[in-house]
Amino acid sequence: MGHQFKPGDLAVIVGANFLTQNIGKVVELSAFVENGDLYAGPDAQLYRHADIGCWIVRGEGVEFRTDCGTYEGFGICEPRHLMPLPGSPASEQAQTREVSA
């Protein structure tokens, strides 16, 4: 089941390809980036996203790694690795779809 996330939604990270220490962290979704998009990292550097679409997320204890180091409070997460928190708009939309199905 896919969620219709939007910037500002709160979610919990429930999976990861590499940074498994981010699993279980609560994050706020900032922006969705797709292959080729530029985004500003936590170190103020510009990065070109080169993968499937992902959410830029911010949250306490979330880690982001670059060649120059590890940064906390910022991350990138695939939508399939995010679960909306109860009471968030994305969670309510999913419940509405389940009831009407």
N, C-alpha and C positions, 0 to 999 in steps of 0.2 A: 504494500500500500504506500503510495507517495503522499507526501504532505505538501501543502501549498504554503511554504514558508514565505515570509517577507521580511525586509529589514526591520530590526527592532524586536522580532520574536525571540523568546527565550526557549532554549532547548538543552538537552543533556546529550553529551557525546556517548554513543553506545557502541562504537566500533572504530577501527583505525587500520590503515595499511602499514604504517610505520611507527608513529608516535603513540604507542599503546598507553603511555602514562597519561594521555589526555582523556582516556575513557573514564566516564563517571563525572566529568567536570561540567558544570553549568555554564552556558555561554549565551551571549547575545549576538544575534546575526547582524552583520554590518552591511555586507554587499555580496552579490553573487558574481563570480568571475568565470568566464568561459575561456576555452583555448585561444590564446593570442591576446587576451586582455592584459592591460597594465594595471598594477596596483601598488600602493605604497606600503612597504613592510614596516615593522616596528622600529627598524633602524633608520627610517626615513629614506631608504633606497627604493628605487622603482624596480619591480619585478615583472616579468612577462609570464603569465600563467601558461603552462604547457601540459595540460592534462584535461580530463573531463571536467565539466562544470563543478565548481565548489563554492561553498560559502566562506567568506572571511568572517571569523568569529573573534570575540573578545570575552575574556573571563579570567577570573583569578586562578592562577596555577596552570593555565593552558600554555603549552610550549610551542615554539616555532624555531626551526633550525635553518641556518644558512651556512655558507662556507666560512663566514666570519664569526659565527657563534650561535648560542642559543638565547632566545628572548622569551620572556614570560608575559602572559596577558594577551597574546595574539596567536591566532592559528588559522589554518585552512582545513575545511572539513567537507567531505562528500555528503550530499543530502541523505544518502542511504545510511550514513553513520550518525545521523541526528534524529532524536525523538523529541517532539514538542513537549514542553512541561504542561501539566494540567492547568487549565485556565488561560493558556495562551491562545491567541486567535487561530494558529495553525492546528492546535489540539482540538479546539471547538469545531473547526471545519471538518476534521477527520471524523469526529463523533457524529456529526450531522450526516455525513455520507454513509457511515456504517448503519445508522438507524433507517435511512431511506432506502438502503439496498435490499 
